[in-house]
Amino acid sequence: MAGGWAKDGAVQDQIDASVEDAVARAKSNMYQGDSAEFCVECDVRIPERRRVAVPGVQLCINCQAELEKDAKVESSFNRRGSKDSQLR
């Protein structure tokens, strides 16, 4: 049950919207095109099973792990549900 000005189901709507945004962000970061046979960073052969499992893969597992480790972590703060963002 929602309270105040919120309609019933408003919290679930916010959760659904956050999940949809995360899925869209993940899809936009996915590789596209043909998979490389050799890693573009270290020139190690990429196993066939990885090339099939991850279409468009360009990095070996080790280089991919380093890239993800060094990547800036995005904030998991839900701006949609923030009252502060609603006031702006």
N, CA, C and O atoms as a GROMACS GRO file, in nm:
protein
  352
    1MET      N    1   0.084  -0.118   0.000
    1MET     CA    2   0.000   0.000   0.000
    1MET      C    3   0.088   0.123   0.000
    1MET      O    4   0.177   0.136   0.084
    2ALA      N    5   0.064   0.213  -0.092
    2ALA     CA    6   0.140   0.338  -0.100
    2ALA      C    7   0.078   0.440  -0.007
    2ALA      O    8  -0.042   0.435   0.023
    3GLY      N    9   0.158   0.532   0.037
    3GLY     CA   10   0.108   0.636   0.125
    3GLY      C   11   0.129   0.773   0.064
    3GLY      O   12   0.206   0.787  -0.032
    4GLY      N   13   0.064   0.872   0.117
    4GLY     CA   14   0.080   1.009   0.067
    4GLY      C   15   0.029   1.022  -0.074
    4GLY      O   16  -0.081   0.977  -0.106
    5TRP      N   17   0.111   1.086  -0.158
    5TRP     CA   18   0.070   1.112  -0.296
    5TRP      C   19   0.101   0.995  -0.390
    5TRP      O   20   0.057   0.995  -0.504
    6ALA      N   21   0.176   0.898  -0.342
    6ALA     CA   22   0.217   0.788  -0.429
    6ALA      C   23   0.099   0.694  -0.457
    6ALA      O   24   0.018   0.666  -0.369
    7LYS      N   25   0.093   0.648  -0.580
    7LYS     CA   26  -0.012   0.553  -0.616
    7LYS      C   27   0.028   0.413  -0.570
    7LYS      O   28   0.146   0.388  -0.544
    8ASP      N   29  -0.067   0.323  -0.562
    8ASP     CA   30  -0.036   0.184  -0.528
    8ASP      C   31   0.057   0.126  -0.632
    8ASP      O   32   0.038   0.145  -0.752
    9GLY      N   33   0.159   0.056  -0.586
    9GLY     CA   34   0.254  -0.005  -0.677
    9GLY      C   35   0.368   0.086  -0.718
    9GLY      O   36   0.450   0.048  -0.801
   10ALA      N   37   0.376   0.206  -0.661
   10ALA     CA   38   0.480   0.302  -0.701
   10ALA      C   39   0.620   0.249  -0.669
   10ALA      O   40   0.714   0.270  -0.747
   11VAL      N   41   0.634   0.182  -0.557
   11VAL     CA   42   0.766   0.129  -0.520
   11VAL      C   43   0.808   0.023  -0.619
   11VAL      O   44   0.923   0.021  -0.663
   12GLN      N   45   0.717  -0.066  -0.655
   12GLN     CA   46   0.749  -0.170  -0.753
   12GLN      C   47   0.782  -0.108  -0.888
   12GLN      O   48   0.869  -0.157  -0.959
   13ASP      N   49   0.712  -0.001  -0.925
   13ASP     CA   50   0.741   0.068  -1.051
   13ASP      C   51   0.884   0.121  -1.051
   13ASP      O   52   0.953   0.113  -1.153
   14GLN      N   53   0.929   0.174  -0.939
   14GLN     CA   54   1.065   0.226  -0.928
   14GLN      C   55   1.166   0.112  -0.939
   14GLN      O   56   1.269   0.125  -1.006
   15ILE      N   57   1.138   0.001  -0.874
   15ILE     CA   58   1.227  -0.116  -0.882
   15ILE      C   59   1.234  -0.166  -1.026
   15ILE      O   60   1.343  -0.191  -1.077
   16ASP      N   61   1.120  -0.180  -1.091
   16ASP     CA   62   1.117  -0.226  -1.229
   16ASP      C   63   1.195  -0.132  -1.321
   16ASP      O   64   1.269  -0.178  -1.408
   17ALA      N   65   1.179  -0.003  -1.303
   17ALA     CA   66   1.250   0.095  -1.385
   17ALA      C   67   1.401   0.087  -1.362
   17ALA      O   68   1.478   0.099  -1.457
   18SER      N   69   1.442   0.066  -1.239
   18SER     CA   70   1.585   0.054  -1.208
   18SER      C   71   1.643  -0.071  -1.274
   18SER      O   72   1.754  -0.067  -1.326
   19VAL      N   73   1.569  -0.181  -1.270
   19VAL     CA   74   1.616  -0.305  -1.333
   19VAL      C   75   1.624  -0.287  -1.484
   19VAL      O   76   1.721  -0.330  -1.546
   20GLU      N   77   1.524  -0.225  -1.543
   20GLU     CA   78   1.524  -0.201  -1.687
   20GLU      C   79   1.642  -0.114  -1.728
   20GLU      O   80   1.705  -0.140  -1.831
   21ASP      N   81   1.674  -0.011  -1.649
   21ASP     CA   82   1.789   0.074  -1.677
   21ASP      C   83   1.919  -0.005  -1.671
   21ASP      O   84   2.006   0.012  -1.756
   22ALA      N   85   1.933  -0.090  -1.571
   22ALA     CA   86   2.054  -0.171  -1.555
   22ALA      C   87   2.070  -0.268  -1.671
   22ALA      O   88   2.181  -0.288  -1.721
   23VAL      N   89   1.961  -0.329  -1.715
   23VAL     CA   90   1.967  -0.422  -1.828
   23VAL      C   91   2.004  -0.346  -1.956
   23VAL      O   92   2.086  -0.395  -2.034
   24ALA      N   93   1.946  -0.230  -1.978
   24ALA     CA   94   1.979  -0.151  -2.096
   24ALA      C   95   2.125  -0.108  -2.095
   24ALA      O   96   2.191  -0.109  -2.199
   25ARG      N   97   2.176  -0.070  -1.977
   25ARG     CA   98   2.316  -0.030  -1.965
   25ARG      C   99   2.408  -0.149  -1.995
   25ARG      O  100   2.509  -0.134  -2.063
   26ALA      N  101   2.374  -0.266  -1.943
   26ALA     CA  102   2.455  -0.386  -1.967
   26ALA      C  103   2.453  -0.423  -2.115
   26ALA      O  104   2.557  -0.459  -2.171
   27LYS      N  105   2.337  -0.415  -2.179
   27LYS     CA  106   2.327  -0.448  -2.322
   27LYS      C  107   2.408  -0.350  -2.407
   27LYS      O  108   2.466  -0.390  -2.508
   28SER      N  109   2.412  -0.224  -2.367
   28SER     CA  110   2.487  -0.126  -2.446
   28SER      C  111   2.637  -0.148  -2.434
   28SER      O  112   2.713  -0.105  -2.521
   29ASN      N  113   2.680  -0.216  -2.328
   29ASN     CA  114   2.823  -0.243  -2.309
   29ASN      C  115   2.866  -0.376  -2.369
   29ASN      O  116   2.985  -0.410  -2.365
   30MET      N  117   2.772  -0.452  -2.424
   30MET     CA  118   2.805  -0.582  -2.480
   30MET      C  119   2.882  -0.566  -2.610
   30MET      O  120   2.865  -0.468  -2.684
   31TYR      N  121   2.968  -0.664  -2.637
   31TYR     CA  122   3.045  -0.664  -2.761
   31TYR      C  123   2.952  -0.685  -2.879
   31TYR      O  124   2.845  -0.745  -2.866
   32GLN      N  125   2.993  -0.635  -2.993
   32GLN     CA  126   2.918  -0.656  -3.116
   32GLN      C  127   3.015  -0.695  -3.225
   32GLN      O  128   3.133  -0.661  -3.218
   33GLY      N  129   2.968  -0.764  -3.323
   33GLY     CA  130   3.052  -0.804  -3.435
   33GLY      C  131   3.115  -0.940  -3.414
   33GLY      O  132   3.071  -1.019  -3.331
   34ASP      N  133   3.220  -0.966  -3.492
   34ASP     CA  134   3.288  -1.096  -3.488
   34ASP      C  135   3.382  -1.104  -3.368
   34ASP      O  136   3.442  -1.004  -3.328
   35SER      N  137   3.394  -1.222  -3.314
   35SER     CA  138   3.488  -1.246  -3.205
   35SER      C  139   3.630  -1.251  -3.261
   35SER      O  140   3.653  -1.300  -3.372
   36ALA      N  141   3.723  -1.201  -3.183
   36ALA     CA  142   3.864  -1.208  -3.222
   36ALA      C  143   3.918  -1.347  -3.188
   36ALA      O  144   3.878  -1.406  -3.088
   37GLU      N  145   4.006  -1.398  -3.271
   37GLU     CA  146   4.067  -1.527  -3.242
   37GLU      C  147   4.180  -1.512  -3.140
   37GLU      O  148   4.209  -1.603  -3.063
   38PHE      N  149   4.243  -1.394  -3.142
   38PHE     CA  150   4.350  -1.364  -3.048
   38PHE      C  151   4.317  -1.237  -2.971
   38PHE      O  152   4.258  -1.144  -3.027
   39CYS      N  153   4.354  -1.232  -2.846
   39CYS     CA  154   4.328  -1.117  -2.759
   39CYS      C  155   4.392  -0.992  -2.819
   39CYS      O  156   4.508  -0.996  -2.860
   40VAL      N  157   4.319  -0.882  -2.825
   40VAL     CA  158   4.371  -0.758  -2.882
   40VAL      C  159   4.472  -0.691  -2.789
   40VAL      O  160   4.545  -0.602  -2.832
   41GLU      N  161   4.476  -0.731  -2.664
   41GLU     CA  162   4.570  -0.673  -2.567
   41GLU      C  163   4.700  -0.751  -2.558
   41GLU      O  164   4.808  -0.692  -2.567
   42CYS      N  165   4.691  -0.883  -2.540
   42CYS     CA  166   4.812  -0.962  -2.512
   42CYS      C  167   4.844  -1.065  -2.621
   42CYS      O  168   4.944  -1.135  -2.612
   43ASP      N  169   4.759  -1.076  -2.723
   43ASP     CA  170   4.780  -1.165  -2.837
   43ASP      C  171   4.774  -1.314  -2.801
   43ASP      O  172   4.825  -1.398  -2.875
   44VAL      N  173   4.712  -1.347  -2.688
   44VAL     CA  174   4.691  -1.487  -2.650
   44VAL      C  175   4.568  -1.539  -2.724
   44VAL      O  176   4.472  -1.465  -2.743
   45ARG      N  177   4.571  -1.663  -2.764
   45ARG     CA  178   4.457  -1.723  -2.835
   45ARG      C  179   4.336  -1.729  -2.742
   45ARG      O  180   4.346  -1.775  -2.628
   46ILE      N  181   4.221  -1.683  -2.791
   46ILE     CA  182   4.096  -1.688  -2.716
   46ILE      C  183   4.031  -1.823  -2.744
   46ILE      O  184   4.008  -1.857  -2.860
   47PRO      N  185   4.001  -1.902  -2.640
   47PRO     CA  186   3.942  -2.035  -2.662
   47PRO      C  187   3.809  -2.027  -2.739
   47PRO      O  188   3.732  -1.933  -2.724
   48GLU      N  189   3.787  -2.128  -2.822
   48GLU     CA  190   3.665  -2.135  -2.904
   48GLU      C  191   3.539  -2.126  -2.818
   48GLU      O  192   3.443  -2.058  -2.856
   49ARG      N  193   3.539  -2.193  -2.704
   49ARG     CA  194   3.420  -2.192  -2.617
   49ARG      C  195   3.389  -2.050  -2.569
   49ARG      O  196   3.272  -2.014  -2.556
   50ARG      N  197   3.492  -1.970  -2.542
   50ARG     CA  198   3.469  -1.830  -2.501
   50ARG      C  199   3.416  -1.748  -2.618
   50ARG      O  200   3.326  -1.666  -2.600
   51ARG      N  201   3.470  -1.770  -2.736
   51ARG     CA  202   3.423  -1.695  -2.853
   51ARG      C  203   3.278  -1.725  -2.885
   51ARG      O  204   3.205  -1.637  -2.931
   52VAL      N  205   3.234  -1.847  -2.860
   52VAL     CA  206   3.094  -1.885  -2.884
   52VAL      C  207   3.005  -1.830  -2.773
   52VAL      O  208   2.895  -1.781  -2.799
   53ALA      N  209   3.053  -1.838  -2.651
   53ALA     CA  210   2.972  -1.795  -2.536
   53ALA      C  211   2.955  -1.644  -2.529
   53ALA      O  212   2.852  -1.595  -2.484
   54VAL      N  213   3.057  -1.570  -2.574
   54VAL     CA  214   3.053  -1.424  -2.567
   54VAL      C  215   3.073  -1.369  -2.708
   54VAL      O  216   3.186  -1.340  -2.748
   55PRO      N  217   2.965  -1.354  -2.785
   55PRO     CA  218   2.977  -1.306  -2.922
   55PRO      C  219   3.046  -1.170  -2.928
   55PRO      O  220   3.013  -1.079  -2.851
   56GLY      N  221   3.142  -1.157  -3.018
   56GLY     CA  222   3.212  -1.031  -3.035
   56GLY      C  223   3.326  -1.009  -2.936
   56GLY      O  224   3.381  -0.900  -2.928
   57VAL      N  225   3.361  -1.112  -2.860
   57VAL     CA  226   3.465  -1.098  -2.758
   57VAL      C  227   3.598  -1.058  -2.824
   57VAL      O  228   3.633  -1.107  -2.930
   58GLN      N  229   3.669  -0.968  -2.758
   58GLN     CA  230   3.796  -0.918  -2.810
   58GLN      C  231   3.913  -0.944  -2.714
   58GLN      O  232   4.029  -0.932  -2.753
   59LEU      N  233   3.881  -0.979  -2.590
   59LEU     CA  234   3.984  -0.996  -2.487
   59LEU      C  235   3.982  -1.137  -2.429
   59LEU      O  236   3.878  -1.201  -2.421
   60CYS      N  237   4.101  -1.184  -2.389
   60CYS     CA  238   4.108  -1.311  -2.318
   60CYS      C  239   4.052  -1.292  -2.178
   60CYS      O  240   4.025  -1.180  -2.136
   61ILE      N  241   4.035  -1.400  -2.106
   61ILE     CA  242   3.975  -1.392  -1.973
   61ILE      C  243   4.059  -1.306  -1.880
   61ILE      O  244   4.004  -1.226  -1.805
   62ASN      N  245   4.192  -1.321  -1.884
   62ASN     CA  246   4.278  -1.244  -1.794
   62ASN      C  247   4.271  -1.094  -1.822
   62ASN      O  248   4.261  -1.014  -1.729
   63CYS      N  249   4.277  -1.055  -1.948
   63CYS     CA  250   4.269  -0.913  -1.984
   63CYS      C  251   4.131  -0.856  -1.952
   63CYS      O  252   4.120  -0.741  -1.908
   64GLN      N  253   4.026  -0.935  -1.974
   64GLN     CA  254   3.891  -0.891  -1.940
   64GLN      C  255   3.878  -0.868  -1.791
   64GLN      O  256   3.818  -0.770  -1.748
   65ALA      N  257   3.935  -0.958  -1.711
   65ALA     CA  258   3.930  -0.945  -1.565
   65ALA      C  259   4.003  -0.819  -1.520
   65ALA      O  260   3.955  -0.748  -1.432
   66GLU      N  261   4.118  -0.790  -1.580
   66GLU     CA  262   4.193  -0.668  -1.546
   66GLU      C  263   4.114  -0.544  -1.583
   66GLU      O  264   4.110  -0.447  -1.507
   67LEU      N  265   4.052  -0.546  -1.700
   67LEU     CA  266   3.972  -0.432  -1.745
   67LEU      C  267   3.857  -0.405  -1.649
   67LEU      O  268   3.831  -0.290  -1.613
   68GLU      N  269   3.788  -0.511  -1.609
   68GLU     CA  270   3.674  -0.495  -1.518
   68GLU      C  271   3.719  -0.453  -1.379
   68GLU      O  272   3.648  -0.380  -1.311
   69LYS      N  273   3.836  -0.498  -1.337
   69LYS     CA  274   3.888  -0.461  -1.205
   69LYS      C  275   3.923  -0.313  -1.202
   69LYS      O  276   3.901  -0.245  -1.101
   70ASP      N  277   3.977  -0.263  -1.312
   70ASP     CA  278   4.020  -0.124  -1.319
   70ASP      C  279   3.906  -0.028  -1.354
   70ASP      O  280   3.919   0.093  -1.337
   71ALA      N  281   3.794  -0.083  -1.402
   71ALA     CA  282   3.682   0.002  -1.444
   71ALA      C  283   3.622   0.075  -1.325
   71ALA      O  284   3.616   0.022  -1.214
   72LYS      N  285   3.579   0.195  -1.351
   72LYS     CA  286   3.515   0.274  -1.246
   72LYS      C  287   3.380   0.210  -1.213
   72LYS      O  288   3.302   0.178  -1.302
   73VAL      N  289   3.355   0.191  -1.086
   73VAL     CA  290   3.230   0.131  -1.042
   73VAL      C  291   3.122   0.239  -1.044
   73VAL      O  292   3.137   0.346  -0.985
   74GLU      N  293   3.014   0.209  -1.115
   74GLU     CA  294   2.903   0.304  -1.122
   74GLU      C  295   2.825   0.303  -0.992
   74GLU      O  296   2.816   0.200  -0.924
   75SER      N  297   2.771   0.414  -0.960
   75SER     CA  298   2.693   0.426  -0.839
   75SER      C  299   2.567   0.342  -0.851
   75SER      O  300   2.501   0.343  -0.955
   76SER      N  301   2.533   0.271  -0.745
   76SER     CA  302   2.411   0.192  -0.746
   76SER      C  303   2.298   0.268  -0.680
   76SER      O  304   2.193   0.211  -0.649
   77PHE      N  305   2.318   0.397  -0.657
   77PHE     CA  306   2.215   0.480  -0.594
   77PHE      C  307   2.101   0.501  -0.691
   77PHE      O  308   2.123   0.540  -0.806
   78ASN      N  309   1.983   0.477  -0.647
   78ASN     CA  310   1.865   0.489  -0.732
   78ASN      C  311   1.820   0.634  -0.736
   78ASN      O  312   1.748   0.680  -0.646
   79ARG      N  313   1.860   0.707  -0.839
   79ARG     CA  314   1.823   0.849  -0.849
   79ARG      C  315   1.673   0.865  -0.870
   79ARG      O  316   1.616   0.967  -0.831
   80ARG      N  317   1.609   0.767  -0.932
   80ARG     CA  318   1.466   0.777  -0.954
   80ARG      C  319   1.390   0.782  -0.822
   80ARG      O  320   1.289   0.851  -0.810
   81GLY      N  321   1.440   0.707  -0.724
   81GLY     CA  322   1.371   0.700  -0.596
   81GLY      C  323   1.416   0.805  -0.498
   81GLY      O  324   1.366   0.810  -0.386
   82SER      N  325   1.511   0.889  -0.538
   82SER     CA  326   1.563   0.990  -0.447
   82SER      C  327   1.469   1.110  -0.440
   82SER      O  328   1.438   1.172  -0.542
   83LYS      N  329   1.427   1.143  -0.322
   83LYS     CA  330   1.340   1.260  -0.306
   83LYS      C  331   1.413   1.386  -0.346
   83LYS      O  332   1.353   1.480  -0.397
   84ASP      N  333   1.546   1.389  -0.321
   84ASP     CA  334   1.625   1.504  -0.358
   84ASP      C  335   1.620   1.527  -0.508
   84ASP      O  336   1.607   1.641  -0.553
   85SER      N  337   1.630   1.419  -0.587
   85SER     CA  338   1.628   1.436  -0.733
   85SER      C  339   1.489   1.477  -0.782
   85SER      O  340   1.478   1.539  -0.888
   86GLN      N  341   1.387   1.443  -0.710
   86GLN     CA  342   1.251   1.478  -0.750
   86GLN      C  343   1.222   1.626  -0.724
   86GLN      O  344   1.132   1.684  -0.785
   87LEU      N  345   1.298   1.686  -0.635
   87LEU     CA  346   1.277   1.827  -0.603
   87LEU      C  347   1.348   1.920  -0.700
   87LEU      O  348   1.319   2.039  -0.703
   88ARG      N  349   1.439   1.866  -0.779
   88ARG     CA  350   1.517   1.950  -0.872
   88ARG      C  351   1.446   1.972  -1.001
   88ARG      O  352   1.499   2.040  -1.090
   0.00000   0.00000   0.00000
